[in-house]
Amino acid sequence: MRHFIEPNSFSLEEQRALLDLADRMEADPAPYAHLCDGRILATLFYEPSTRTRLSFESAMLRLGGKTLGFAGAQLSSASKGETVEDTARVVSNYADVIAMRHPKEGAPLRASLSARVPVTHAGDGGHAHPSQTMIDLMTIRQRKGRLDHLTIGFCGDLKFGRTVHSLTAALSQFEGNRFVFISPEDLRLPQYVKNESLEPTHQIYKETADLEAELPHLDVLYMTRIQQERFFNEEEYLRLKGCYQLDEALLQKAPQDMPVLHPLPRIDEIKRMWMTTRVPPTLIKCTMACISAWPSFWRCLISLIQLPAKRCWKHDINLFPES
């Protein structure tokens, strides 16, 4: 049994195979509509979520499975003091796979050490969000045709931006990528991300506060919001809120084929007036929500039947053969 806990839980070969499979599912979903018949997904979301929770549930339903779970710690026995480990043990009796979102860093990992079914990491505090990374990789590859030799700009809250941390880790495994981290001094990329993801693979990266100057040189721009819930001091949040606002005039400085990605929710960092008029349009997670969890499910669901991954990808319509 394997869990999906780290951004690089997949090898490059496995990532490409998963993305290929997701592309086929998007193009022709009908053959996959009953792959998860009789399977149950538990969504254990201790933190507010709209897109991530619903996209996981939508994905399982579209694959023929069922879902159960909760959408807030106050709706679970965590409000009575139950540990993540105990919850994972108990829910393992009710479901075939678990997707967990938690405000505390490391909680999905702790759950995976106690669960008897595969656990998929759906975000933990300001640390990581590897399941989001899969749809980000899929979107970049669809729009740019590759995942290597790109200049990727990350803009906004890079300190607490878990999607930024995970996508940086994933893209650092591909050859020739260059990273531009655009943020205020107080919201710079954490040193541990540089130590763990960028430096071991000798990545070229730059830190700056000037979005306008970097736009002409980017292949991809990944915008993020300033996250109010991560600040302990409201004055600090108000000081930094709105420090980057991408509008049509500013975007004219970017290459015409540069996609803009945003994990949502969007506050004021992308102006609404041109979101549907730009060609190519701004890409946000809701445009792909119906499939955003599918790549994450495959590793977990394949592990349930304990078949070699390559065999399943070659014969991906028959993932649950009769024993």
Protein Blocks (a to p, Z undefined) as FASTA:
>chain_A
ZZdfbfklpcfklmmmmmmmmmmmmmmmmlmmmmmgoiacddddfbdcfklmmmmmmmmm
mnopaceddedfklmmklnopafklmmmmmmmmpcbdcdddfbghklmmmmmmpcbdcdd
ebeajlbcfklmmmmmmmmmmmnopaehiacddehjfklmmklmmmmmmmmmpghiacdd
dddfklgccfklmmmmmmmnopacdddfblklmmmmpfbdcdddddfklpcblklmmmmg
okaccdfklmmmpcfklccddebjafklpcfklmmmpccddddfklmmmmmmmmmmmmmm
mmmnopafklmmmmmmlmbccZZ
